[in-house]
C-alpha cells in the first residue's frame, strides 16, 4: 500500500526541497518513495531540478547586463544555469534586441539613434509630439524614418507619421496633392 502524505507533510517536503534537499534525501525522511515526493512537488507546481542538483531556492538574482539585483521573475528560464534562470534580465535582453534591430535594419548604432533623438528633443520630426503607441506595456521608441528606395535616414517619427509617409510611398508630389485636397475642402466649410 502506498503511503499518502498529509497537508503538513506536503508543505514540509516543498519547503525542504526549496532549501536544496533532493528527492532521494527526502524520501526516507517521510517514509515514501522518491517518486511520491516528485508527485507532491509537481502537484504544487514546484519546478523540479535535474536529478542530483542541490541548489538553494533563489528569489533574486543580479543581472549581468545592468548589475541590478532583481526578483527571479524578471529572468527567463534557462536550464544551463544552476538556478534554472538566465543571467540577463528580460529588460536588458529587450534593450539588446532593440540595439541589434536598429543596427541590422538601418545600419546605425544606438549612439546615433540617441543623438538623433536628442537633436529632436525626443519628439516626432513631423508633428512634434512624443510617441504614444504602447508596445509590450511601455511606450515604444520613435521610428527611424528612411527613404525606402534610396535608403538614407531622414530622422525619427512617431508611428502615425511614419505610417502616413509610408502610405504615400515617399512621393512628395502625392503629399502636395493631399495637402491641396485637404485645403480645398477646408475652404468650402
CNS distance restraints for C-alpha pairs under 8 A (distance, minus, plus):
assign (resid   2 and name CA) (resid  32 and name CA) 7.76 0.50 0.50
assign (resid   3 and name CA) (resid  31 and name CA) 7.74 0.50 0.50
assign (resid   3 and name CA) (resid  32 and name CA) 6.35 0.50 0.50
assign (resid   5 and name CA) (resid   9 and name CA) 5.75 0.50 0.50
assign (resid   5 and name CA) (resid  10 and name CA) 6.12 0.50 0.50
assign (resid   6 and name CA) (resid  10 and name CA) 6.20 0.50 0.50
assign (resid   7 and name CA) (resid  11 and name CA) 6.27 0.50 0.50
assign (resid   8 and name CA) (resid  12 and name CA) 6.24 0.50 0.50
assign (resid   9 and name CA) (resid  13 and name CA) 6.15 0.50 0.50
assign (resid   9 and name CA) (resid  30 and name CA) 7.84 0.50 0.50
assign (resid  10 and name CA) (resid  14 and name CA) 6.27 0.50 0.50
assign (resid  10 and name CA) (resid  40 and name CA) 6.60 0.50 0.50
assign (resid  11 and name CA) (resid  15 and name CA) 6.18 0.50 0.50
assign (resid  12 and name CA) (resid  16 and name CA) 6.10 0.50 0.50
assign (resid  13 and name CA) (resid  17 and name CA) 6.03 0.50 0.50
assign (resid  13 and name CA) (resid  26 and name CA) 7.09 0.50 0.50
assign (resid  13 and name CA) (resid  37 and name CA) 7.34 0.50 0.50
assign (resid  13 and name CA) (resid  41 and name CA) 7.86 0.50 0.50
assign (resid  14 and name CA) (resid  18 and name CA) 6.18 0.50 0.50
assign (resid  14 and name CA) (resid  40 and name CA) 7.97 0.50 0.50
assign (resid  14 and name CA) (resid  41 and name CA) 6.34 0.50 0.50
assign (resid  14 and name CA) (resid  46 and name CA) 7.65 0.50 0.50
assign (resid  15 and name CA) (resid  19 and name CA) 6.35 0.50 0.50
assign (resid  16 and name CA) (resid  20 and name CA) 6.69 0.50 0.50
assign (resid  16 and name CA) (resid  21 and name CA) 5.86 0.50 0.50
assign (resid  16 and name CA) (resid  26 and name CA) 7.95 0.50 0.50
assign (resid  17 and name CA) (resid  21 and name CA) 4.80 0.50 0.50
assign (resid  17 and name CA) (resid  22 and name CA) 6.28 0.50 0.50
assign (resid  17 and name CA) (resid  23 and name CA) 7.44 0.50 0.50
assign (resid  17 and name CA) (resid  26 and name CA) 7.87 0.50 0.50
assign (resid  18 and name CA) (resid  56 and name CA) 6.27 0.50 0.50
assign (resid  18 and name CA) (resid  57 and name CA) 4.77 0.50 0.50
assign (resid  19 and name CA) (resid  55 and name CA) 7.37 0.50 0.50
assign (resid  19 and name CA) (resid  56 and name CA) 5.03 0.50 0.50
assign (resid  19 and name CA) (resid  57 and name CA) 5.74 0.50 0.50
assign (resid  20 and name CA) (resid  54 and name CA) 5.03 0.50 0.50
assign (resid  20 and name CA) (resid  55 and name CA) 4.73 0.50 0.50
assign (resid  20 and name CA) (resid  56 and name CA) 4.64 0.50 0.50
assign (resid  20 and name CA) (resid  57 and name CA) 6.61 0.50 0.50
assign (resid  21 and name CA) (resid  25 and name CA) 6.39 0.50 0.50
assign (resid  21 and name CA) (resid  26 and name CA) 6.87 0.50 0.50
assign (resid  21 and name CA) (resid  54 and name CA) 6.32 0.50 0.50
assign (resid  21 and name CA) (resid  55 and name CA) 7.90 0.50 0.50
assign (resid  22 and name CA) (resid  26 and name CA) 6.34 0.50 0.50
assign (resid  22 and name CA) (resid  51 and name CA) 7.74 0.50 0.50
assign (resid  22 and name CA) (resid  52 and name CA) 6.71 0.50 0.50
assign (resid  22 and name CA) (resid  53 and name CA) 7.34 0.50 0.50
assign (resid  22 and name CA) (resid  54 and name CA) 6.53 0.50 0.50
assign (resid  23 and name CA) (resid  27 and name CA) 6.13 0.50 0.50
assign (resid  23 and name CA) (resid  34 and name CA) 5.24 0.50 0.50
assign (resid  23 and name CA) (resid  35 and name CA) 7.88 0.50 0.50
assign (resid  23 and name CA) (resid  37 and name CA) 6.20 0.50 0.50
assign (resid  23 and name CA) (resid  38 and name CA) 6.77 0.50 0.50
assign (resid  24 and name CA) (resid  28 and name CA) 7.44 0.50 0.50
assign (resid  24 and name CA) (resid  33 and name CA) 7.95 0.50 0.50
assign (resid  24 and name CA) (resid  34 and name CA) 5.37 0.50 0.50
assign (resid  25 and name CA) (resid  29 and name CA) 7.18 0.50 0.50
assign (resid  26 and name CA) (resid  30 and name CA) 6.48 0.50 0.50
assign (resid  26 and name CA) (resid  34 and name CA) 7.28 0.50 0.50
assign (resid  26 and name CA) (resid  37 and name CA) 7.36 0.50 0.50
assign (resid  27 and name CA) (resid  31 and name CA) 5.92 0.50 0.50
assign (resid  27 and name CA) (resid  32 and name CA) 5.12 0.50 0.50
assign (resid  27 and name CA) (resid  33 and name CA) 5.23 0.50 0.50
assign (resid  27 and name CA) (resid  34 and name CA) 4.92 0.50 0.50
assign (resid  27 and name CA) (resid  36 and name CA) 7.89 0.50 0.50
assign (resid  27 and name CA) (resid  37 and name CA) 6.44 0.50 0.50
assign (resid  28 and name CA) (resid  32 and name CA) 6.25 0.50 0.50
assign (resid  28 and name CA) (resid  33 and name CA) 7.34 0.50 0.50
assign (resid  32 and name CA) (resid  36 and name CA) 6.33 0.50 0.50
assign (resid  32 and name CA) (resid  37 and name CA) 7.28 0.50 0.50
assign (resid  33 and name CA) (resid  37 and name CA) 6.68 0.50 0.50
assign (resid  34 and name CA) (resid  38 and name CA) 6.20 0.50 0.50
assign (resid  35 and name CA) (resid  39 and name CA) 6.24 0.50 0.50
assign (resid  36 and name CA) (resid  40 and name CA) 6.27 0.50 0.50
assign (resid  37 and name CA) (resid  41 and name CA) 6.32 0.50 0.50
assign (resid  38 and name CA) (resid  42 and name CA) 6.12 0.50 0.50
assign (resid  38 and name CA) (resid  48 and name CA) 7.87 0.50 0.50
assign (resid  39 and name CA) (resid  43 and name CA) 5.96 0.50 0.50
assign (resid  40 and name CA) (resid  44 and name CA) 6.40 0.50 0.50
assign (resid  41 and name CA) (resid  45 and name CA) 6.44 0.50 0.50
assign (resid  41 and name CA) (resid  46 and name CA) 5.29 0.50 0.50
assign (resid  41 and name CA) (resid  47 and name CA) 7.51 0.50 0.50
assign (resid  41 and name CA) (resid  48 and name CA) 7.43 0.50 0.50
assign (resid  42 and name CA) (resid  46 and name CA) 5.75 0.50 0.50
assign (resid  42 and name CA) (resid  47 and name CA) 7.04 0.50 0.50
assign (resid  42 and name CA) (resid  48 and name CA) 7.53 0.50 0.50
assign (resid  49 and name CA) (resid  53 and name CA) 6.26 0.50 0.50
assign (resid  49 and name CA) (resid  84 and name CA) 7.80 0.50 0.50
assign (resid  53 and name CA) (resid  82 and name CA) 7.73 0.50 0.50
assign (resid  55 and name CA) (resid  82 and name CA) 6.87 0.50 0.50
assign (resid  55 and name CA) (resid  83 and name CA) 6.91 0.50 0.50
assign (resid  56 and name CA) (resid  83 and name CA) 7.88 0.50 0.50
assign (resid  57 and name CA) (resid  83 and name CA) 7.49 0.50 0.50
assign (resid  58 and name CA) (resid  72 and name CA) 7.12 0.50 0.50
assign (resid  58 and name CA) (resid  83 and name CA) 6.83 0.50 0.50
assign (resid  59 and name CA) (resid  71 and name CA) 5.84 0.50 0.50
assign (resid  59 and name CA) (resid  72 and name CA) 5.29 0.50 0.50
assign (resid  60 and name CA) (resid  69 and name CA) 6.50 0.50 0.50
assign (resid  60 and name CA) (resid  70 and name CA) 5.42 0.50 0.50
assign (resid  60 and name CA) (resid  71 and name CA) 4.27 0.50 0.50
assign (resid  60 and name CA) (resid  72 and name CA) 4.78 0.50 0.50
assign (resid  61 and name CA) (resid  69 and name CA) 5.51 0.50 0.50
assign (resid  61 and name CA) (resid  70 and name CA) 5.58 0.50 0.50
assign (resid  61 and name CA) (resid  71 and name CA) 6.38 0.50 0.50
assign (resid  61 and name CA) (resid  72 and name CA) 5.92 0.50 0.50
assign (resid  61 and name CA) (resid  87 and name CA) 7.84 0.50 0.50
assign (resid  62 and name CA) (resid  67 and name CA) 5.85 0.50 0.50
assign (resid  62 and name CA) (resid  68 and name CA) 5.38 0.50 0.50
assign (resid  62 and name CA) (resid  69 and name CA) 4.18 0.50 0.50
assign (resid  62 and name CA) (resid  70 and name CA) 6.14 0.50 0.50
assign (resid  62 and name CA) (resid  87 and name CA) 7.57 0.50 0.50
assign (resid  63 and name CA) (resid  67 and name CA) 5.00 0.50 0.50
assign (resid  63 and name CA) (resid  68 and name CA) 5.59 0.50 0.50
assign (resid  63 and name CA) (resid  69 and name CA) 6.42 0.50 0.50
assign (resid  63 and name CA) (resid  70 and name CA) 7.12 0.50 0.50
assign (resid  63 and name CA) (resid  87 and name CA) 5.74 0.50 0.50
assign (resid  63 and name CA) (resid  88 and name CA) 4.92 0.50 0.50
assign (resid  63 and name CA) (resid  89 and name CA) 5.67 0.50 0.50
assign (resid  64 and name CA) (resid  68 and name CA) 7.98 0.50 0.50
assign (resid  64 and name CA) (resid  87 and name CA) 5.89 0.50 0.50
assign (resid  64 and name CA) (resid  88 and name CA) 5.44 0.50 0.50
assign (resid  64 and name CA) (resid  89 and name CA) 7.99 0.50 0.50
assign (resid  65 and name CA) (resid  88 and name CA) 5.59 0.50 0.50
assign (resid  65 and name CA) (resid  89 and name CA) 7.29 0.50 0.50
assign (resid  65 and name CA) (resid  92 and name CA) 5.98 0.50 0.50
assign (resid  66 and name CA) (resid  92 and name CA) 6.91 0.50 0.50
assign (resid  70 and name CA) (resid  74 and name CA) 6.69 0.50 0.50
assign (resid  70 and name CA) (resid  89 and name CA) 8.00 0.50 0.50
assign (resid  71 and name CA) (resid  75 and name CA) 7.89 0.50 0.50
assign (resid  72 and name CA) (resid  85 and name CA) 7.45 0.50 0.50
assign (resid  74 and name CA) (resid  89 and name CA) 5.58 0.50 0.50
assign (resid  74 and name CA) (resid  90 and name CA) 5.94 0.50 0.50
assign (resid  74 and name CA) (resid  91 and name CA) 7.81 0.50 0.50
assign (resid  75 and name CA) (resid  85 and name CA) 6.04 0.50 0.50
assign (resid  75 and name CA) (resid  86 and name CA) 5.88 0.50 0.50
assign (resid  75 and name CA) (resid  87 and name CA) 7.33 0.50 0.50
assign (resid  75 and name CA) (resid  88 and name CA) 6.61 0.50 0.50
assign (resid  75 and name CA) (resid  89 and name CA) 4.60 0.50 0.50
assign (resid  75 and name CA) (resid  90 and name CA) 5.62 0.50 0.50
assign (resid  76 and name CA) (resid  85 and name CA) 5.68 0.50 0.50
assign (resid  76 and name CA) (resid  86 and name CA) 5.62 0.50 0.50
assign (resid  76 and name CA) (resid  89 and name CA) 7.17 0.50 0.50
assign (resid  76 and name CA) (resid  90 and name CA) 6.71 0.50 0.50
assign (resid  77 and name CA) (resid  84 and name CA) 5.81 0.50 0.50
assign (resid  77 and name CA) (resid  85 and name CA) 4.23 0.50 0.50
assign (resid  77 and name CA) (resid  86 and name CA) 5.89 0.50 0.50
assign (resid  78 and name CA) (resid  84 and name CA) 5.24 0.50 0.50
assign (resid  78 and name CA) (resid  85 and name CA) 4.62 0.50 0.50
assign (resid  78 and name CA) (resid  86 and name CA) 5.02 0.50 0.50
assign (resid  79 and name CA) (resid  83 and name CA) 7.92 0.50 0.50
assign (resid  79 and name CA) (resid  84 and name CA) 4.84 0.50 0.50
assign (resid  79 and name CA) (resid  85 and name CA) 6.76 0.50 0.50
assign (resid  80 and name CA) (resid  84 and name CA) 6.96 0.50 0.50
assign (resid  80 and name CA) (resid  86 and name CA) 7.89 0.50 0.50
assign (resid  81 and name CA) (resid  85 and name CA) 6.23 0.50 0.50
assign (resid  81 and name CA) (resid  86 and name CA) 6.58 0.50 0.50
assign (resid  81 and name CA) (resid  87 and name CA) 7.97 0.50 0.50
assign (resid  88 and name CA) (resid  92 and name CA) 6.45 0.50 0.50
assign (resid  88 and name CA) (resid  93 and name CA) 6.62 0.50 0.50
assign (resid  89 and name CA) (resid  93 and name CA) 6.33 0.50 0.50
assign (resid  90 and name CA) (resid  94 and name CA) 6.08 0.50 0.50
assign (resid  91 and name CA) (resid  95 and name CA) 6.35 0.50 0.50
assign (resid  92 and name CA) (resid  96 and name CA) 6.18 0.50 0.50
assign (resid  93 and name CA) (resid  97 and name CA) 6.19 0.50 0.50
assign (resid  94 and name CA) (resid  98 and name CA) 6.25 0.50 0.50
assign (resid  95 and name CA) (resid  99 and name CA) 6.27 0.50 0.50
assign (resid  96 and name CA) (resid 100 and name CA) 6.24 0.50 0.50
assign (resid  97 and name CA) (resid 101 and name CA) 6.00 0.50 0.50
assign (resid  98 and name CA) (resid 102 and name CA) 6.15 0.50 0.50
assign (resid  99 and name CA) (resid 103 and name CA) 6.25 0.50 0.50
assign (resid  99 and name CA) (resid 109 and name CA) 7.25 0.50 0.50
assign (resid  99 and name CA) (resid 110 and name CA) 5.79 0.50 0.50
assign (resid 100 and name CA) (resid 104 and name CA) 5.93 0.50 0.50
assign (resid 101 and name CA) (resid 105 and name CA) 5.86 0.50 0.50
assign (resid 102 and name CA) (resid 106 and name CA) 5.64 0.50 0.50
assign (resid 102 and name CA) (resid 107 and name CA) 6.85 0.50 0.50
assign (resid 102 and name CA) (resid 108 and name CA) 6.41 0.50 0.50
assign (resid 102 and name CA) (resid 109 and name CA) 6.97 0.50 0.50
assign (resid 102 and name CA) (resid 110 and name CA) 7.10 0.50 0.50
assign (resid 103 and name CA) (resid 107 and name CA) 4.57 0.50 0.50
assign (resid 103 and name CA) (resid 108 and name CA) 5.02 0.50 0.50
assign (resid 103 and name CA) (resid 109 and name CA) 5.59 0.50 0.50
assign (resid 103 and name CA) (resid 110 and name CA) 7.49 0.50 0.50
assign (resid 106 and name CA) (resid 144 and name CA) 7.76 0.50 0.50
assign (resid 106 and name CA) (resid 153 and name CA) 7.71 0.50 0.50
assign (resid 108 and name CA) (resid 112 and name CA) 6.05 0.50 0.50
assign (resid 108 and name CA) (resid 113 and name CA) 6.97 0.50 0.50
assign (resid 109 and name CA) (resid 113 and name CA) 6.45 0.50 0.50
assign (resid 110 and name CA) (resid 114 and name CA) 6.12 0.50 0.50
assign (resid 111 and name CA) (resid 115 and name CA) 6.07 0.50 0.50
assign (resid 112 and name CA) (resid 116 and name CA) 6.21 0.50 0.50
assign (resid 113 and name CA) (resid 117 and name CA) 6.14 0.50 0.50
assign (resid 114 and name CA) (resid 118 and name CA) 6.09 0.50 0.50
assign (resid 115 and name CA) (resid 119 and name CA) 6.20 0.50 0.50
assign (resid 116 and name CA) (resid 120 and name CA) 6.31 0.50 0.50
assign (resid 116 and name CA) (resid 155 and name CA) 6.96 0.50 0.50
assign (resid 116 and name CA) (resid 156 and name CA) 7.23 0.50 0.50
assign (resid 117 and name CA) (resid 121 and name CA) 6.09 0.50 0.50
assign (resid 117 and name CA) (resid 122 and name CA) 5.01 0.50 0.50
assign (resid 117 and name CA) (resid 123 and name CA) 7.45 0.50 0.50
assign (resid 117 and name CA) (resid 156 and name CA) 7.00 0.50 0.50
assign (resid 118 and name CA) (resid 122 and name CA) 5.94 0.50 0.50
assign (resid 120 and name CA) (resid 124 and name CA) 7.20 0.50 0.50
assign (resid 120 and name CA) (resid 125 and name CA) 6.66 0.50 0.50
assign (resid 120 and name CA) (resid 156 and name CA) 7.85 0.50 0.50
assign (resid 122 and name CA) (resid 130 and name CA) 6.52 0.50 0.50
assign (resid 122 and name CA) (resid 142 and name CA) 7.98 0.50 0.50
assign (resid 123 and name CA) (resid 128 and name CA) 5.24 0.50 0.50
assign (resid 123 and name CA) (resid 129 and name CA) 5.04 0.50 0.50
assign (resid 123 and name CA) (resid 130 and name CA) 4.52 0.50 0.50
assign (resid 123 and name CA) (resid 131 and name CA) 7.01 0.50 0.50
assign (resid 123 and name CA) (resid 142 and name CA) 7.76 0.50 0.50
assign (resid 123 and name CA) (resid 156 and name CA) 7.95 0.50 0.50
assign (resid 123 and name CA) (resid 157 and name CA) 7.51 0.50 0.50
assign (resid 123 and name CA) (resid 158 and name CA) 7.63 0.50 0.50
assign (resid 124 and name CA) (resid 128 and name CA) 4.73 0.50 0.50
assign (resid 124 and name CA) (resid 129 and name CA) 5.42 0.50 0.50
assign (resid 124 and name CA) (resid 130 and name CA) 6.17 0.50 0.50
assign (resid 124 and name CA) (resid 131 and name CA) 7.21 0.50 0.50
assign (resid 124 and name CA) (resid 142 and name CA) 7.11 0.50 0.50
assign (resid 124 and name CA) (resid 156 and name CA) 6.03 0.50 0.50
assign (resid 124 and name CA) (resid 157 and name CA) 4.35 0.50 0.50
assign (resid 124 and name CA) (resid 158 and name CA) 5.18 0.50 0.50
assign (resid 124 and name CA) (resid 161 and name CA) 7.95 0.50 0.50
assign (resid 125 and name CA) (resid 155 and name CA) 6.61 0.50 0.50
assign (resid 125 and name CA) (resid 156 and name CA) 5.91 0.50 0.50
assign (resid 125 and name CA) (resid 157 and name CA) 5.42 0.50 0.50
assign (resid 125 and name CA) (resid 158 and name CA) 7.97 0.50 0.50
assign (resid 126 and name CA) (resid 157 and name CA) 6.75 0.50 0.50
assign (resid 126 and name CA) (resid 161 and name CA) 6.87 0.50 0.50
assign (resid 127 and name CA) (resid 161 and name CA) 7.38 0.50 0.50
assign (resid 129 and name CA) (resid 158 and name CA) 7.63 0.50 0.50
assign (resid 130 and name CA) (resid 158 and name CA) 7.08 0.50 0.50
assign (resid 131 and name CA) (resid 139 and name CA) 6.95 0.50 0.50
assign (resid 131 and name CA) (resid 140 and name CA) 6.76 0.50 0.50
assign (resid 131 and name CA) (resid 141 and name CA) 6.84 0.50 0.50
assign (resid 131 and name CA) (resid 142 and name CA) 6.12 0.50 0.50
assign (resid 131 and name CA) (resid 158 and name CA) 5.17 0.50 0.50
assign (resid 131 and name CA) (resid 159 and name CA) 7.12 0.50 0.50
assign (resid 132 and name CA) (resid 139 and name CA) 6.08 0.50 0.50
assign (resid 132 and name CA) (resid 140 and name CA) 7.33 0.50 0.50
assign (resid 132 and name CA) (resid 158 and name CA) 7.88 0.50 0.50
assign (resid 133 and name CA) (resid 139 and name CA) 5.77 0.50 0.50
assign (resid 133 and name CA) (resid 140 and name CA) 5.91 0.50 0.50
assign (resid 133 and name CA) (resid 159 and name CA) 7.11 0.50 0.50
assign (resid 134 and name CA) (resid 138 and name CA) 5.20 0.50 0.50
assign (resid 134 and name CA) (resid 139 and name CA) 4.25 0.50 0.50
assign (resid 134 and name CA) (resid 140 and name CA) 5.38 0.50 0.50
assign (resid 135 and name CA) (resid 139 and name CA) 6.01 0.50 0.50
assign (resid 135 and name CA) (resid 140 and name CA) 5.46 0.50 0.50
assign (resid 142 and name CA) (resid 156 and name CA) 5.76 0.50 0.50
assign (resid 142 and name CA) (resid 157 and name CA) 5.53 0.50 0.50
assign (resid 142 and name CA) (resid 158 and name CA) 5.21 0.50 0.50
assign (resid 142 and name CA) (resid 159 and name CA) 7.01 0.50 0.50
assign (resid 143 and name CA) (resid 156 and name CA) 5.43 0.50 0.50
assign (resid 143 and name CA) (resid 157 and name CA) 5.19 0.50 0.50
assign (resid 143 and name CA) (resid 158 and name CA) 5.95 0.50 0.50
assign (resid 143 and name CA) (resid 159 and name CA) 6.30 0.50 0.50
assign (resid 143 and name CA) (resid 162 and name CA) 6.95 0.50 0.50
assign (resid 144 and name CA) (resid 153 and name CA) 7.19 0.50 0.50
assign (resid 144 and name CA) (resid 154 and name CA) 7.84 0.50 0.50
assign (resid 144 and name CA) (resid 155 and name CA) 6.12 0.50 0.50
assign (resid 144 and name CA) (resid 156 and name CA) 4.75 0.50 0.50
assign (resid 144 and name CA) (resid 157 and name CA) 6.50 0.50 0.50
assign (resid 145 and name CA) (resid 153 and name CA) 5.95 0.50 0.50
assign (resid 145 and name CA) (resid 154 and name CA) 5.63 0.50 0.50
assign (resid 145 and name CA) (resid 155 and name CA) 5.37 0.50 0.50
assign (resid 145 and name CA) (resid 156 and name CA) 5.50 0.50 0.50
assign (resid 145 and name CA) (resid 157 and name CA) 6.23 0.50 0.50
assign (resid 145 and name CA) (resid 162 and name CA) 6.51 0.50 0.50
assign (resid 146 and name CA) (resid 151 and name CA) 5.92 0.50 0.50
assign (resid 146 and name CA) (resid 152 and name CA) 5.48 0.50 0.50
assign (resid 146 and name CA) (resid 153 and name CA) 4.13 0.50 0.50
assign (resid 146 and name CA) (resid 154 and name CA) 5.38 0.50 0.50
assign (resid 146 and name CA) (resid 155 and name CA) 7.25 0.50 0.50
assign (resid 147 and name CA) (resid 151 and name CA) 4.90 0.50 0.50
assign (resid 147 and name CA) (resid 152 and name CA) 5.56 0.50 0.50
assign (resid 147 and name CA) (resid 153 and name CA) 6.45 0.50 0.50
assign (resid 147 and name CA) (resid 154 and name CA) 7.21 0.50 0.50
assign (resid 147 and name CA) (resid 170 and name CA) 6.81 0.50 0.50
assign (resid 148 and name CA) (resid 170 and name CA) 7.46 0.50 0.50
assign (resid 157 and name CA) (resid 161 and name CA) 6.09 0.50 0.50
assign (resid 157 and name CA) (resid 162 and name CA) 5.60 0.50 0.50
assign (resid 158 and name CA) (resid 162 and name CA) 6.08 0.50 0.50
assign (resid 159 and name CA) (resid 163 and name CA) 6.04 0.50 0.50
assign (resid 160 and name CA) (resid 164 and name CA) 6.16 0.50 0.50
assign (resid 161 and name CA) (resid 165 and name CA) 6.25 0.50 0.50
assign (resid 162 and name CA) (resid 166 and name CA) 6.20 0.50 0.50
assign (resid 163 and name CA) (resid 167 and name CA) 6.12 0.50 0.50
assign (resid 164 and name CA) (resid 168 and name CA) 6.39 0.50 0.50
assign (resid 165 and name CA) (resid 169 and name CA) 6.37 0.50 0.50
assign (resid 165 and name CA) (resid 170 and name CA) 5.82 0.50 0.50
assign (resid 166 and name CA) (resid 170 and name CA) 6.15 0.50 0.50
assign (resid 168 and name CA) (resid 174 and name CA) 6.57 0.50 0.50
assign (resid 168 and name CA) (resid 175 and name CA) 6.66 0.50 0.50
assign (resid 171 and name CA) (resid 175 and name CA) 6.43 0.50 0.50
assign (resid 172 and name CA) (resid 176 and name CA) 6.16 0.50 0.50
assign (resid 173 and name CA) (resid 177 and name CA) 6.26 0.50 0.50
assign (resid 174 and name CA) (resid 178 and name CA) 6.27 0.50 0.50
assign (resid 175 and name CA) (resid 179 and name CA) 6.27 0.50 0.50
assign (resid 176 and name CA) (resid 180 and name CA) 6.20 0.50 0.50
assign (resid 177 and name CA) (resid 181 and name CA) 6.08 0.50 0.50
assign (resid 178 and name CA) (resid 182 and name CA) 6.23 0.50 0.50
assign (resid 179 and name CA) (resid 183 and name CA) 6.12 0.50 0.50
assign (resid 180 and name CA) (resid 184 and name CA) 6.03 0.50 0.50
assign (resid 181 and name CA) (resid 185 and name CA) 6.39 0.50 0.50
assign (resid 182 and name CA) (resid 186 and name CA) 6.14 0.50 0.50
assign (resid 183 and name CA) (resid 187 and name CA) 6.26 0.50 0.50
assign (resid 184 and name CA) (resid 188 and name CA) 6.66 0.50 0.50
assign (resid 185 and name CA) (resid 189 and name CA) 6.95 0.50 0.50
